[in-house]
Amino acid sequence: MMAKLLDTRSAVSSRFGLARFGLTRSGLTRFGLIGRFGRDQRGSVAVWVGIALTVFIGCAGMAIDTARGYMVKARLSQALDAAALAGAKSLGSDNVNNDINMFFAANFPAGDLDATVDGPHIDTDVDTNTVSVNAKATIDSTLMSVLGFDTITVGAAATAVRGLNGLDVVIAIDMSGSMCSPCTKIEAAETAAKTLIDTLYADPNPKSVTLNGIDYSLLNIGMVPWNAKVNVRYNAAVSTDPYDPAATTALTINPPFANPVTGVMQNEVYVTNISPVRLLSIPPAGWNGGVYARYIDDYRAPVGSTPAVPNDESNDGDLKLGYTRFGTKDWLAFEPIPPLEGEPITGTYPNNNNYGAAWKNSQKSCRQAYWNDDVADPDRPNWASDNGAPPSIPLAPAYWVKGNPGQGYASTSDCTPTLTHGILPLQGVHDADSKQLVVNSIDGLYAPPGSVPKGNTNAPQGLYWAWEVLMAGEPFNEAKASTPFTRTQAIVFLTDGQITGQNGDAYKGVFGPDNGAGTTNKHGKISGTTNNNLNERLKKLAASIKGADPAKGVKIYVVQYDEPSASLKTLLQSVATEPGAPYYYQANDSAALQTAFKKIAASLSVLRLAK
């Protein structure tokens, strides 16, 4: 056994070359190295070092790959945030998914960071007005693979709630006779108005939304054509029914009220088949849709009477919304303009002895022209009618408030006609068909011979009825009283002339003829030292519309078209929300008019952008 052991040691010594180090068999035996070698465990250290190195490399890889994963997740989150916001902006449109994918791809291109992406997955909910998107991204690991982790997958999600902004806008267009001098002016106005409609309709915001089961139109457009008065019947684009007195509906008022014009007690007001506007009486056949302003001339007594009655501004309803009591007057309806009383009369008086020299062959005028005339007929001074009017003209009713003395009965003072073009109530413009209805109503402004600009300019009436159409409540009640989203309300007001007065206008001609109606000082004061005239009434009306805080009230955009008057500019700048762009423009020709309407459309579009 010993010999075998020595042979083995010899073999070991020879194999490892121990003799080179002076270690012979006897040496090994002497130092006991053979025994210690058998008992040595230092070889296991290499194994543990290998294991430790593997763990160390894996941990280092984990740090590196985790950092890479966080980077991918951050980029993924940013891309989903951008995509969700883009989708929220176009929520309700056909482009919502395309917009989401486009914005995601722009912020996380394919192959970016060597990632493979699953998504974005899209969930839209128009009822809650939200867009939700989520996605996953997978990348190959680096050093973590030594631990058996070949890939890393991260996920992210984003939800955006659209801050909806609605827009209600009414376009009020001057249709007085000067808008057809030449008629290319009204044609340019039509083109400009349609440009505005096209711009508002084309913006990427949704046109409608359903919230809590209620449908809302986010873009609503109405129109009010006006001259010396406003035709309150429905626009032909909405209804072409002729006026039918037999189809008039009576509404019972309880308790009874005193008619604010005649003073007679009554318990009914009336609604015709062609307009939602309440009337104090049933109009006669042939009624054109005109109504008087709810104005009582308290300051001026009938012509020839003294002293004048003190002014009581509180009794006037011409600058106030709705049906209610103002001062001592129950303005629960409007007074219709009978055709013979306030519309132009055709023909001449016959050349015979029944008429004095002042009347033979003279142009007939509406009855207002005679009732507002204080010039007696020298040929027939004994006529019982007003100041010598022809016998075919009845006496002015007892409640009639005379117009400015000297207004005259000549053909130039005949009554201004009510427009044939009526009011277009607010229309929800949510698709091509509803947009076309608005466009058709604009196209109908100039449709000779039936619909052409005519008559004088009474800006307070145009602005007043635009306000009535814009706001919720009777008579035009298409606007929502409130909305669960931000809403901008605006009036775009175009005029080409200074305010003028005329028989048959909405104020019964009481402020006098021509431009003096805007500047007269014969009707007391509106307040303090401010004269009561149509210019000042326009400014007071505009102030009410804009509200105490113009930044929060109705926006008024004004375009002064083809009229260089400096005084008119000053007046209209005070009407506009601000005296400069984008709220006031002076457009001296059709090209400038187009530019003004484009800039107004751009301003309105900005107000509609989601917040």
C-alpha positions, 0 to 999 in steps of 0.5 A: 500500500505504501509503495502504491501511495509513493507511486501516486505521489511520484506521479503527481510530482512528475505531472505537476513538475514539482521538482522544478520548485525543489519539491521532491517526494521526500520534500512533499512528505517532509512538509506535509503538502500532500495531505494539505492539498487533499484537504484544501477547499480554495477551488470552491472560491472560483465557483462562488466568484463565477456565481457572484459575477453572474449576479453582479452582471445581472444587477448591473444589467437590471440597472441599465435596462430599468433605466432604458425601460423608464426612458421608454415609458416616459416617451410612451406617456408623453406620446399618449398625452399628446394623442389624448389631447388631440383626440379630445380636441376633435372629439365628436368629429370623424377625425378623432381616431386619425388625430390620435394615431397621428399625434402618437406616431409623431411623438413615438415613431415606429422603431423609436428606442428599438421598441415594439409598440402595442397600441395606442388603444382608443376609447372615446366617450362623448357622454362624459366628453373624455378620450382614453388611450393606452399602449405597451412598448417592449424592448430587448434586454441587455445584460439582464438576459444573463438572469433569464430576462430577455425582454422588458415591457412597459405600459402607459395610459392617458385620459383627456377631458375636452374643455368644450367651447360653444359659439352662438352668433347672430349676424345683423345686416343693414338692408337700408336702401343705400346697401343697393347703391349700387347693389354690388354692396349687398352682394359683397355683404352676402359673400362676406357673411358666407365666408364667415359661415364657412370658416366657423363650420370648417374649424376642427372643433366638434359641432355637437355633443351629448352630455348626460343624455342632452343634445347640445349644438356647439355652433349656432348661427342666426341672422337679422336683416334690418332697415328702419324696422325689423320683419319679425316673421320667420325667414323664408329658409325656415317657413314660407307660409303666408300670414293668415289672420284666422290662424292667429292664436290667443294667449290668455293673460291673467290678471288682465293688463293695460295695453301700454299703447292704448291704455285699454285693459285686455286679457289676451295677446296674440301669436300669428302663424308666421312669427313667435313674437307676441302681439298686442292686437291681431294684425289686419290682412296683408301684415308684413311682419313689422312691429314698433319699438316698445317706446313711449315718448313721455317727454314730448306731449302731442304737437301743440300741447304745453307743457311737455310731459317729464321724461320717464325712461323706465316706461320704455321697453325698446332696450330690454329683453322679454315680456314684463312690466317696465315702469308703469307699462305692461310690455307683454307684447309688441304693437304690430304695424298695420299696412296702411298706417306704416307701409308705403302707399302707392298711387296719387290723389285724383285731380278733382275738386274734392282735393285742394291744390296741395293734394291734386295729383300728389303722391299718396303717403302712409297715414303716419306721414299725415299724422306726423305732419303739422302743416295745415292744407291752405286750400282746405283749412276746415277739414277735420282730419289732422292738419288738413290731411285728405278726407280719405285719411282717418284722424290719428287715434287718441293715443298716437304720439306725434312725430317731429313737427315739420316731418311732412307728407311729401312722397320723400316722407312716405313710410319706410317699407318693412323688409320682405326678409324675416328673422332666421332664429339660431340654427344648430350648424352641425352638418352640411344640411344645417349649414346650407340652411344658413347659407340659403338665408344669406343668399336670399337677402338680395333676390330682386325684385322681391327681396332687395335693400330699401328704406332708412337706417335704424341701427337700434332696431337691428341690434335689439332684435339680434340680441333677442335672437341671441338670448334665451327666452321668448320670443325667439327661444332657440338659445339654451339658458345655460350650458355645461360648457363654456359658451361665447355669444356674439353679434356681428353688426354691419351697417353702411350709414348713419342713423336716420328717422322716417315715418313708418320706422320702428319709433313711429317717426317721433325722433324726426326725419333724416340724420337728426333722429340720431342727434336731436335734443327735443326728447328729454334726457336718457340720463343726466345730461345725455340727450334722448335720441337714437344715437344715444339709445343705440349706445345704451342698448350696446352697453346693456348687451355687453354687460358690466364686464365686456370680457364676460358679456356678449361680444359685439363686432361692428363693421362700418361699410363704405361710409367714411363718416368720422362721427359714425366711426366714433358712434360705432366704436362705442357700440363694439366690444372694443374700439379696434380690431377684431371688434371694429373695422372700417371697410371702405370697399368690398375687398376690405369687407371680406378681410374684416369678416375673415378676421372676425371669423378668425377671432370667433374661431379662437374663442371656440378653441378648447381650453 
